[in-house]
Amino acid sequence: MLWIVRSGAQWRELPETYGPWQSIYARFAKWRDDGTLEAVFHTLSADADMENLSMDSTCVKVHESANGGEKNGG
């Protein structure tokens, strides 16, 4: 499941070493529906180390008026 999230690939592209993609997807759907995934993520994030948290500037969008674009105004 994490490989899919990390790679952004489709379920059908899951490497065979992880087993049939249908089985992995079925487990993901079950865990999603019964709240297991949410519980796991809440537990893991409860003790998150925020000291080394960083944001890559390539994912930050700037309004066009901040980067020299045309400004709307009266």
Secondary structure by P-SEA (a helix, b strand, c coil): caaaaaacccccccccccccaaaaaaaaaaaaaaaaaaaaaaaaacccccccbbbbcccccccccccccccccc
